[in-house]
Amino acid sequence: MAAALSLFAATPQQIEVSRNRTGASAWGNGMTLDEYVQRDIDLQNSECGREGRYLTWVLAPRNDSHTLDFLCSCETFRRAGLTSRRNHTSSKPDSEPLIEQVECYGIASVFTPPQYRGKGYARLMMSLLHWDLAGNKLTSTGNIKFPFDIWGSPPAPPKELGMGDATFSALWSDVGDFYGKCSPDGADDDSNRLRKSGGWVIRGTRMTRWCPRPDASTALMHANSGSDLHSHSGEWQWLTQEEVNRLLTHDAELMRKDLRARWFEIISSNSTSSSKTKVLFTFLPSGGVEAFQRERLRRFWEKEKIVHWGVALSDPLGDMSTVRAFATWTLDLRPPAPRTLVITRLRCGSCSEESERSENCHGTQVQILCELLQKVWEYCSEHDIQIVEIWNFPLELREVGYRCARHWFVGSDPEGEEFERTEHLPAFKWYGHEHGLTTISSTDSGLVPEEDEVEWVFNEKFCWC
Ligand SMILES: CC(C)(COP(=O)(O)OP(=O)(O)OC[C@H]1O[C@@H](n2cnc3c(N)ncnc32)[C@H](O)[C@@H]1OP(=O)(O)O)[C@@H](O)C(=O)NCCC(=O)NCCS
């Protein structure tokens, strides 16, 4: 069965059918089918979608690849990411890491129509998708072989798009660990696990969910915290969409520095901890990636004429490059769910190398975080927001951050303010750098990491799709 099928970039007619199918499912709730389809057309023309970045894929018979009765479909967004790893040209283990911009993909909208479900189509489609996204990497290693005997010849992505060199891809699963079984070599589950060549690995499902306290006020904050909220040298400013986009272009630059800092943190802790990290990666929020979070919900918020989508602390009279901390967000106002503010990206001032030595650095960072949360609360108050969500709240600031947040918010769930999500589970597939994905042997030089040696930095909402 499998060899008679393959994965194809959808024709315009297939794209339309795919959108009609998904729009008629629960994903289209709150929109007419026309509105749903139009939203996807708008996304296709937006910064994150244009120039072939946003593609629809269909699993179809090889001898009828243009059929409108295809078996299942999914979507991909080509993006830029950053990785940090050891520079093997240097013999010193503590040398500067190699920080590179790489090609990567976000995957969305995996869908099989009800009549075709349970026949293995989605699993085959997702297993083949690895080859479209990262075929060059997989074959260049010689260790992951395309299973010609089971799947026939490999899928061929459109040549003009120059695909096949992804370093990683990610998706956000609503079906548990299903994607862990979608392996590029078509092997069964147990042998996948042994060879570490399985599908997408779930990582980082922590979720913070707060309800803004209706009884909180700035005066209460002062009384409770006993801290002077205005002792910092800077000004908080609300950000328009345009300003958020500019800020995130700058943030993408700062992420390089963050990856470098995180790298040295890992190196210095390696002797004392059991950290096995060999590679760090992140999606970049610029290029319309973070903006996608607002674009896809536009229909629900545009009636309210919302002007601001973030808040930032910068030096007095400073431009975006002086921003020390910020939060950006989208609003999910789709009824009947509670009106929700989702933090897409949170930067809470980092202690620069010089200031790190100063004892005050951490204290200042905590104070900035408290102020930032207060600003988010003010915004919630003004816009009648009932829920605030944050994915993977920064671990190092969690304890003080939550303590401070309790002035403004209460946990919305019985489990408390933080819990492990059971939907939209972030899952990544690491393809690797020039050596691709291989089995690690005891003699391996460390160039090709296993999945538990790969760290997803900035695993926040901004990159969801
Ligand atoms: C999820 C979906 C794509 C699977 O498609 P499919 O072609 O039936 O998939 P396959 O036949 O290859 O595999 C079915 C597997 O999906 C699992 N699955 C389906 N729905 C599931 C769910 N809601 N939760 C957990 N697992 C689920 C099945 O248990 C089965 O697992 P198994 O292989 O261990 O038996 C399909 O059910 C669908 O379109 N659902 C609605 C849209 C959706 O939720 N998409 C996923 C978004 S992340």
The ligand as a Gaussian input file, in Angstrom:
#p B3LYP/6-31G(d) Opt

LIG

0 1
 C       -4.770000      12.758000      14.197000
 C       -5.058000      12.329000      12.781000
 C       -4.318000      13.250000      11.822000
 C       -4.555000      10.904000      12.579000
 O       -4.741000      10.578000      11.224000
 P       -4.783000       9.040000      10.746000
 O       -4.566000       9.024000       9.270000
 O       -5.997000       8.389000      11.265000
 O       -3.498000       8.493000      11.507000
 P       -2.876000       7.049000      11.435000
 O       -3.882000       6.073000      10.904000
 O       -1.572000       7.125000      10.761000
 O       -2.602000       6.780000      12.942000
 C       -3.646000       6.844000      13.847000
 C       -3.010000       7.104000      15.162000
 O       -3.414000       8.395000      15.616000
 C       -3.794000       8.277000      16.955000
 N       -4.751000       9.308000      17.280000
 C       -5.766000       9.775000      16.516000
 N       -6.422000      10.740000      17.202000
 C       -5.819000      10.847000      18.394000
 C       -6.021000      11.658000      19.529000
 N       -7.018000      12.555000      19.567000
 N       -5.186000      11.525000      20.584000
 C       -4.161000      10.654000      20.550000
 N       -3.901000       9.852000      19.495000
 C       -4.733000       9.953000      18.433000
 C       -4.421000       6.893000      16.993000
 O       -4.476000       6.439000      18.310000
 C       -3.461000       6.073000      16.146000
 O       -2.354000       5.675000      16.930000
 P       -1.605000       4.254000      16.687000
 O       -0.873000       4.403000      15.391000
 O       -0.699000       4.121000      17.844000
 O       -2.693000       3.240000      16.601000
 C       -6.586000      12.346000      12.475000
 O       -7.244000      11.614000      13.482000
 C       -7.176000      13.735000      12.407000
 O       -7.164000      14.368000      11.358000
 N       -7.703000      14.240000      13.522000
 C       -8.343000      15.568000      13.576000
 C       -7.323000      16.683000      13.418000
 C       -6.196000      16.564000      14.431000
 O       -6.412000      16.467000      15.616000
 N       -4.958000      16.631000      13.916000
 C       -3.763000      16.582000      14.732000
 C       -3.334000      17.937000      15.085000
 S       -1.821000      17.945000      15.995000

